[in-house]
């Protein structure tokens, strides 16, 4: 599978790679890079903007001829065409459009003259043109020119009731024959002015003793170093220092070969013997992007996990002139209110920015009055002095550049995530998995004991349920009131007198593994940690939760050693970590006025170090990140763990479809619960990782149907690592269809999942697929046994694949493979 995904990496466009490398060289290596000349158009029109290939969704039409390609000049003026290479000729049919687009009919109206100029000389001039007469054929030699101009002038007598909008023209089927024999369609060229090259301003900012870093760092010594981390990654380090300042700064950046991605993290260190001055307003990301003259910025982002029907809902915000959009998580968990991922799109290209920070982050997008937007992001509150020898870090910032539409951008992101971020326990991508426990019957594990764990595990395996993990969740330790009494991390001796060893031994003997839940950062009164190490706990008046301070080295070392021993002694194969309260108030209450943000930084750094050490000691073990169901899904966390329980909103079919739709844009591997073998419900709950929470013995033919559902899931589950294409709009209503496609180009296969919701009156829908080979043929199979058909890639993408679902509600899975 690794080879397949490395091949996917090569699919990123060369233009996006140029953007990524140009940004890195300018912003972090300080090299002013002149951009390559790109073909484009500049418009100087009396009113309106250039139209491409259509007018308000209708074909171009000159008299009685319709055209699918061409550009529209909505008013007199000129279009300056600039080319990256010599051209041989220009061809088109120019005439006044006959579509009736205005308030008053334009029939037999207008009056213009079109011309083409090369090097200041007219090489074509049309006769008088108006609506209803044939267009004029244009075929002119460009003789190696790299630019020419299309002009439109208003001519002829006008009636006293003349409307300016009648003076317009189409350049239908306009194309340039290049000197090398290739053809460039005029409508495919971007409209300038093009984006300027990246400036050499650093892509981050802060204030030190009241002065902005843009001033300070110009006065400091700068040392740059680069080293090859591996065949795919190069690290660049910028070290800033000043002889008279105890503060030193390192910016550590990584570029990726084969992916248009760059990332960096800031490290502030006190190298002196006294406190530093005030460091504040650290923005790990502070830079601007400019677009070409046409179109506008559109910000794609998403809601976080809040145990609501619309968890992970995709959102979009048009960034119109002078608009400011602020986004932030709440409570100190990274994906609580908002996802820490942003796709800033503009026509034909864009950039994805991610804030890797399992704490309280904030971001701001500020649009100017022209063609630029400033992006600022980082830890929400920083205002502190550093002690001698102390070092702190910023959030990780990652950028992925792309060309195409915003969904193309999401797939460039997904490919990079799969290739370089999704954890690989044992050196391999974690396969799709099935887990099951009896927590729905033992109320988490509050009523669990050795006997019922062994009994139920044996029962499921005896019935042939193909389990990868036996899931042991909250409540396996001693508690007084309920499972939330956390802080004593030993199996309850009354219920598990021999610990988990009998359960793990049975699982291993029968070819499966065990998954065990922990919530180490929360400590409740009266538990072992509360009694024995109160000095490690952060407290708030009136709050029964205590926060185990992972910024305390002693606390972190104890936790690492204790959990390591528990994993080894109990035979645990997958470590699951939850986090069910908001840490931000604890962090901020613990900070002195001149140390605001330090407790958060120390805790975040300790949390990541704790997981890194577990991964070092158990390289084949997967870690599951939960945090009240998906509330800590930032990039730094997802490099170490996967969310096997993506939201505490589980089971309800329509919200499950919506959650899958939204989360797949950002997170390739995730899981949720399964509580039914009914096809519509099961398929609505399908994800890369399944957590079975049903008693199949209480359902007619339950085990047979469960194994049948799991078998069909396994047929297609590896496709969840592929490219993702939403095929319908996002919606939670009951009258619509929802559908999406996962495609694995390297293997030439993929799948479509489609859902007919309970109030939809339509039995059939047609979906245009994406990402296929137009010249290939594909075998298309409905998993419900409706037979196999053969369709061309072009047909699947242009006409679409018809899907019929007779049941209401109902669900279909259609698999395809290249022949």
N, C-alpha and C positions, 0 to 999 in steps of 0.2 A: 504493500500500500504506500510506503514511503516514496517509492519511485513515481507512483501515480501523482502524488501531491507535489513532488518537486517539478514534475512536468506541468502541473497547473500553474506553478509559480511563473513559468516562462511565458504564460499567456498575458501577463501585464504589458500594456502598450509601451513602446519605446518612448513616446512622448511623455508619458507619466514618469518613466525612469529619468528622463532629462529634467523634468520638473523637480523631482526628488533630489537628484544630484546637484542641480543648480541651487536649490535652497540650502543644502548642506554646505556646498562650497562657499556660498556668499555669507550665510548667517553664522556658520560655526568655524569655517576655515578662513574667513576674511578675504576670499578671492572674488573680485568683481568680474563676473562672467557675462560677456556679451551674448545675448540669446541668438540662436540661429534665425536667419530670415525665414519667416513663415508666410505662406500665401494668405492673403486676406483682402477684404474690401473696405474702403472708407466711403461713407455716404455724406453728401452735402446736398440735402434736399430742402425744398421750400417748406415742406411739412411732412409728417409721418416718418416711418422707418421702412427699410427694405423688407419686403415679404419674400418668403421662400416656399416654392412648390405648391402653394395654395393661397386662396384669399378667404379668410374667415372659415377655414375648413372645406372650402369648395375648390374644385379644380380650376386652374387657369383656363380661360376661354377667350379666344380671339375669333370673332364672328361665330362660326359654327364648329370650330375645332377646339377640342379640350386637350390639355397637356398636364402631365403629372410632374414635370420638372420645369424649373425656371425661376426667375426672380421678378418681383413686382416693384416698379418705381411708382409710389403713390402720388408723386407730385413732380413738377419740373425741378431740375438740378442736375447733379452728376454723381457718378459712382466711380471712384478711383480703384482700379484693380491692380494689386501688387502681387507679384509672383516670386517664388523662391528659386525658380529656374527659368531658362529661356523657353519661349513659347513659339509655336509655328503658326497657329491660326486661331481665329475666334469665329464661332458659328452660332446663330440663333434665328428665331423668327420674332420680330418686334411688332407689337400692335396694341391698340387700346383694348382693355379687357371688357368683355361683354356681360360679365356677371353684374346684376343689378344690386349694388351694395349700399347705395345711399338712401336717404329719405325720399328723394325724388328720382324717378327713372333716368338712367343715363343713355337711354336708347337714342342712337343717331347724334350723340352729343360729344363734346370734347373737341380738342384740336391741338395736336402736338407734332413736333418733328424730333426724330431720334437720330443720333449720330454717334460715331465711334472715332476717337482720336488716339493716335499713336505718336509720341514724341512731339506733341503740339500740332500735329497735322491731321485733318479730318480724312479718314480713309473710307468712311461710309456715311451717307446722309440719306435718310428715308424720305419718301414723299409725305405729303400731308396725311396724318393719321387721325381717325376718330372712331367711335364705336360703330360697329356694323360693317366695316370694310375689311378686306383681307389684310393680314400683316405683311410686312416687308422682310424678305429673306436677307439675312446677314451672313456673309462669308468673306472674311478679310484676312489678309496675311499679316502676321505680327513679326515675321522675319527676325526671330530671336529676341524680341523685346521682352522685358521683365515687368512691364506695366503698361496699362492703357486705360482709357476713360470712356465710360458710357454716359452720354448726355441726353437730356430731354428738355425741350424748350416748348413753351406755350406759343402757338402761332394761330393765325387766322382771325377772322372777325368773331366776336363773342356777342351773344344777345345780352340785353340788359338784365336778364334773369340767370345769367351764367353762374354755375356753381364751380368753385375751384377744384373740388374733388373729381370732376369729370376729366380733368387734364391729367391723365395717368397712362402708364403703359406696362405691358409685360414683355420681358425678354425670355420668350418660351424656348425650352430645350437648349438654353445657353450653355455652351461648353467650349473648353479651350483644348486644342491639340498641342501638347507639349513637344518640344524639339526632340525628346527621346522617344516619341511615339505614343506616350500615354495620354489618357483623356482626364481632364479635370472638369467636373460639373460646377458651374459658377455658384449654384445654390449650396454646394458643400463647403464653400469657403466661409471662414468666420468673418464677422463684421468687426472692424477695428474701431478705435485704436486697440491694438493687442495689449495684453498684460505686459507691464514693464518687467525687466529682470529683477530678481530679488535684490534688495539693498544689503549692504554689509552690516547693518545694525544687528546687534545680538537679539535672538528671539526670546529673551526673558528680561525681567526687570526687578528691581527692588530699591529700597531707600536705605541709606546708611547715614546716621546722624543728620537726617533731614535732607540729604542731597540725593538726587536720582542717580541710579547706577549708570545711566547713559553719560553722565558727566564724570563720575568717579573712575569708572573702568578705563576711560581714555588716559587717565593719569597713572594707572597701575602697570606693573610689568606683566607681560603676557607670554607664557610659554605654551607651545602646542606640541603634542606628541601623538603619534598614531601607531597602532599595532594590530596585527591580524589575529582575531580571536579564533576563527576557524575558517573553513572554505566559504562560508556564507556571510560572515560578519566581520566588519572592521570597526575598531574602537578609536575614537578621537577624543583626546583630553585637552581642555583649555584650562590652564592654571593661572590665576590672577593673584598678585600680591603687591605689597608696597612696603618699603623699609620702615616707614613710620607708623604702620598700622598692624595691630595684632590679628586682624581679620584676613583670612585667605579664602579664595573661592575656587572650586573646581567644577567645571561643567564637563560631564562625561557623556559623549554622544556615540551612538552606534548606527552605522549604515548597513544595509542588507543587499547582497548581490542577488539579482534576480527578482527583487521586490522593490517597488517604488516607496520605500519606507525609511524613515529616520526617527530616532528617539533620543532623548537626553534627560539627565537628572542633574540637579545642582547640589553641591556639598559645601557648606559653610563651616569653617574651622577657626577656632581661636588658637593661634600659634604663640601667643604671648603669655605673660605672667599675671595679667590683670584682666578684668572684664572688658569685653569689646564695647564699642558704642552701640547705639540702638539700631537694630536691623528690623525692618518692617516692610509690610506690603510686598512680600515676595510673590512675584507672579512667574511661575515656572514657564509659562507661555505668555508671551507678549509680542505679537507681530501683526502685520497687515497683509492682506491679499487684495490684488487688483484684478478686475476682469476686463475683457474686451468691451468694445462699445455696445454690442448688442446684448439683449436679455437683461437678467437681473439675478441677484443672489437669492438662493433659497436654502434655508437651514433645515436639515432633517435631523430630528432628535427623537427621544422617546421617554415615556414615563417609566419609572422604576417599578419595583415590586412592593405593593402596599396591601396585599390580600384583597384586591378588588377585581371586579370583572374585567376592567381595562388595564390590568398590569401589562407592562411592556408595550402599551399602545404606541404605534408610530405617530409622530407629530411633525408638522412642517410649519415654518415661520418665514414668510417673505421678508427679507431684510431690505425694506424700502429706504430711500434717502432719509438720513437723520434719525433713524430708528435705533434704539438700544434694547437688546434682549438679554435679560439676566436669567441664569439658571444655577441651581445649587441643590445638593442633597440636603436632607434634614437629619438632625440627631447624631451625626457622626458615622453613619453607615453609608457606604459609597453609592449604592443604587436604591436608596429608600424612596425618595420622591422623584428623582430624575436619573436617567442612565448617564454615566460619565463618558459618553461617546457622541460625537457630533459630525455630521456630514454637511460640509459647506459646499453647495453645488452652484455652478453657474454654467451657461450654455457650453456644452461640449466637454466639460472637465470639472474638477473639484478636488477637495482635500478633506480627508477624515482626520479629526483630531481626537485623541483620547487622553483622559487624565487618569493615570494609574496611581490611585491614592485610596487605600482602605480607611479613610477618615472623612473629615468635613471639607469638601471642595466647593468651589464656586467658579463660574465662568461668565464672561460678558462679551457680547458681540455688538459692536458699535459701527453703524454704517455712516459714512460721510455723505457729502452732497454730490460727490462725483461717482467714481467707479471703484471705490475701495471699502473694505471692512476691516476693522481692527478686532483681533481675537485675544482676549486676556483670560487666563485660567490659572488656578493654583489652589493651595490651601487657603481656606476662607479667611482665617485670622492669623497674622504673624506680626508680633511686636515684642521683640525680646533682645536681651544681651546674652552673649555666650560666656561661660566660665572658662578659665584657662584650660587648654587641652580639649575642650568640648567640641564635638562635631555634630551637625545635624544635616538632614537631607531634605530636598523638596519632593513633591510628587514627580513621578515619571510622566513625561510628555511624549506621546507617539503621534507621528503624522504619516498618513498613507495617501499618496497622490494618485489620481486616476484620470483617464479620458473616457468620454462617453456620457451616458446618463447616470443618475444617482444610483440606480440599481447596479450598473456596471461597477460603480465605486464600492458598493457593499460587497460585491464578490471579490474584488481585489483585496479588500479588508479580510474577508473570510479565508482567502487563500493564504494570506500572510499569517493569520491567526492559526490556521491548521499547521502550516509549515514551521512556525517558530514560537508559538505561544501555548497552544493546547498541551497540557502535560503528557509526557511519554513515559509512564512507569515501566521500568525494565527496558527502556529504549524504544518502545513501540507505541503507536497511537492506541489509546484505550479502546477496545472494541465496544460496540453496542452491547448493553448488558440488561439482564433481567434479575431483579432482586425481589425477595418476599420476606415478610415477617408477620408475626401475629399481633402486632401492636394495635390494630383496630379492635381486636377481641380482648386483649389484656390491658386496654386503656393505656396507650404507649406501652411501657413495660412495668406499670405499677402493679399488675397482677401476674407478672411473669415470674417463672421459677424454672429450675433446671428441668423438672419433669415435663412441663408443657412446651418448653422450647424443644426438647428432644422429640417429644411426641409429634408436634406439628411439623417439624422439619422432616422427620421420617415419613409422615403422611404425605407431604407434598412430593418428596422424591419417590416414594413408592408409587404414586400415581403418574410418575413420568414427567412432572413439571420441570422444564430445563432451566434450573436456577443457577445463576452465576454467584449470587450472594444470598446468605440468610441475614436479614436486616434486624439488628437489635438496637432499638431506639431509646428514648429518654425513660428513666425510672429504674435502671438496673442496680443502682447504688442505694445505700440506706437513706431513707427520708422520713420526715415526721408527718407532714401534711399531704404533700403530693410531689410529683416529679420535679416541680420547680425548686425544690429544696436542694440546690446543687452546691457542691463544694467539698464533698467527700468522695473521692474518685477511686473507690474500691467496690467490687461486686458485693451486694448485700449478702452477708454470710448466712442470714436466715433463709434466704431463697436460693442462693447459689453457694452452698457450703464448699464446693470444689471449684468455685469461680466459673469461668466460661470454658475451661479446658475440656469438659465432656462435650460441650456443644461444638466447639471448634474441631475437636478430634473427629466427631461424627461427620461434620461437614467435609473435612478433608478426606476422610476415608471414602466418602460417597461422591467425591469429585466436585465439591463446591467450596465456598469460602464464607467467612463471616464479616459483616460490617457492623461497627459499634459506634454509637453516638456519644459525643462529649460536648460540654459547654464550659470550657475552663475559665473563660473571662468573667463569668458571673459567679458570685459567691453569695450565699444566703446566710443569715444569722444562725448560729448554733452548729454549723457544719465544721468539718475538720480544719479547713483553711481559716475559717473565721476564728476558731478557738486557738489555733496554734501559730498563725502568722498574720495577725491583724495589721502589722506594719507593712505588709505587701498590698493592702487593700485601700482603694479610694472610696470615700463615703460621702453621702449627701444627707443632710437633715431630712427626716421624714420619708426616706427612700429605703426600702428593705433590701434593695440590691446593693452589693458591693462590687467594685470593678477590680479584678486582679490586675495589678499594674505591670504589664509586660515590659514597660520601660525600666522597671527595676530589675537589674541583672540577677540578683539573688532569686527573685520570684520566677524569672524566665528559666534559669538554670534548674531550679527545683521542678518546674513543670515539665521541662524537656526530659529530665531523668525519670520522673515518675511515670509519664506517659510512655516513654520508651520501655520501661520495665513492664508496664501493664500490657502493651502490645505484644511483647515477647512471651510473657508468662501466660497470657490468656489466648494466644494464638490468633490475634486480630489481623485481618487481611486488608481492611479498608477503614481508614480513620475518618470519621464524620464529625465536623465541628460546627456547632450552632452558636448563635449570639443573639439573645432574645430581649435586649433592652438597648436604650440609646446611651452611648458612652460620652457624647459631647458635653453634657452638663458636668460630668465628673472631671473630665479633663480641664475644662475652663475654671471650675471652682478650685482646682488644685494649683493653678498658675498665679504667681505674684504679678503685680501690675507691669513689671518690666520683664516678664517671662511668658507672655501670652502666646500660646501655640506650642510651647515646649512639651507639655505633658502629652499632647496628641502626637507630636513627632516621635517622641520616645516610645510611646505605646505602639504606634504603627511600625516603627523600625524593629521593635522587639517581636511583634506578631509575625512579621515576615521572616525574621531570623529564626524564630521557633520552628516555623514550617520548613525553612530551608534545612535545618538540622535534622528534622524528622525525615525529610526526603533523602538526605545524605545517608542516614542510618538505615533507611528502608527504601532503597532505590526502586524496588518493584511495587511499592505500595501506592495506591491512589488515595488522594485526599478529597473529601467532599466538603464544599463550602455551603453553608445553609444561611444563617443569620435571619431568622424569622422567615425563611423561605425566600431567598434571592435578594437580600438587601445589602450584600457585600460582594458585588460582581464587577469590581473594577479590574483593570488589566493586570496589576501586580498580583491580585488574588488569583485571577484566572490563569496565570502562568504557573501556579502551584497547585491548583485544585479545580474541580468541576462542580457545578451546581446540580446535584442529583435530585434536589427538591426545589424547583425553580421559583415556586411561590406557594404560600399557605392557602391560596385560592386554588383548590384542586377539585377534580372529578366532574363538575358541571360541564356538559359537552360544548356549548357555544362559547363560554369563556375560555375553555381549554383550546379550542380552535384559534381564538383570538390571541391567546398567549403564545402559542406556537408560531403564529404569523409574525408577531412582533419580535420575539426573542431571537428568532433565526437570523434576523438582519445583522445581529452583533455577536451572538454566542453560538458556535457550531455544536458544542456538546452540552447537553442539559437533560434533566429528567423530571418526571412527575408521576403521579399515582394512577393506578388502574383499578377500578372497582366494578367492572362489568365485562362480560364476554359478548354482550350484544354488539353487533358490528358498528353501528353508528357511534355508540359511546366509546368502545375500545379504540376505534380509529381516531376519534376526536382527541383521545388522551395519548396517542402514540407520540413518542419522542425518541431520541437516541438511547435513553436509559429508562427502563420501565421499573416501577416500584409497585408490585402487586399487593393490593390491599383488599382482597375478597376471599370469601370462603367458598371455593368451587363446589364443595360437597353439598352445599345448600341450594345449588342451582341445577335444574334438570340438565343432564348431559354436561355438567359444568366443566369437568376436567377435559373431556374431549374437545369441547368448544374452546376452552382456554388454550390448550396445546395447538389447536388449529389457528387461533388468532396470533399466537406467538410465532408460529411457523411462517405465516404470511408476513409478519413484521420482519423476521430475520431475512426474508428474501430481498427486502429493499432497504434495510436499516443502515447499511454502509453508505448509502447515498446521502444521508444527513451530513456527511463530511464534505459534500460537493458544493457546487454553486447553488444559490437559492434565488428563485424568481417568484414573487407574488403574482398570481394570475388574476386576482380580483381585488377590488378595493377592500380596505379594512372596514369591518362593520360588526356590531353585536346584535343587529336586528334579526328577527326570526323569519323574515320573508326572503332573504337573500341566499345566494350560493357563496361559499368561500372556497378558494382553491389556490394551490401553490405547486411549484415544480422544484425538485432537487435534481441537479444534473452533474454527472461526473464525466467531464470531457475526455480525460485520459483513458477511461474504460469504454467510452461510447455508450453509456447507459444512464438511466435516471428513472424518475417516477413522478407521477402527478397524484396528489391527494385532493379530492374534491368532496364537498359536503353540500347536500341539499337540506336546508333547514326546515323545521316543521311546518312553517306557514308558506313555503314557496310553492306557487302553482305550476312551476316549470319542471318538466321531467328531464329535459336535455339542455345542456349548455355546451358551448364550443370555446376552447381555450387555445390561444396562440402561444406556442412554446418559444423558448429562447435558448440560445447557446448551442444549437445543433449544427451539424454539417449539412448545408443545403444540398450538396451533391450526393449525399449518402442515402441509403434506405434503412429504415428502422422496422424491426418487428415490435409490434405494440400489443400488449397483453393485459386484459382486465383480470385482476386477481380473483374475481368472483366467477371465473370459468366461462366467460362469454366468448372465448375463442381468441385467436391471434389474427391480427391484420398487418399488412405491410404498407407503410407510407413513406414518402420521401421526406427528407429533412426540410426541403422547401415547402412542401405541403403542410407539414406540422407547424411551421413557423408563420406561413402566410395565410392559410385557411384556418388552421387550428385543428385540434383534436376534439371530436364530439364525445361527450360523456353523458350517458343516460343513467339516471337513478330513478327507478320506479317508486321506491318507498319514500315516504315523507314522514319523519326525516330519514335520510339515508346518506351513505358515504361510499365512495369508490376509491380504489387504488389502481392506477394504471401504470404498469412498468413498460419501459422500452429499452431496446438495445440495438446498437448499430450492427448491421449484417455484413 
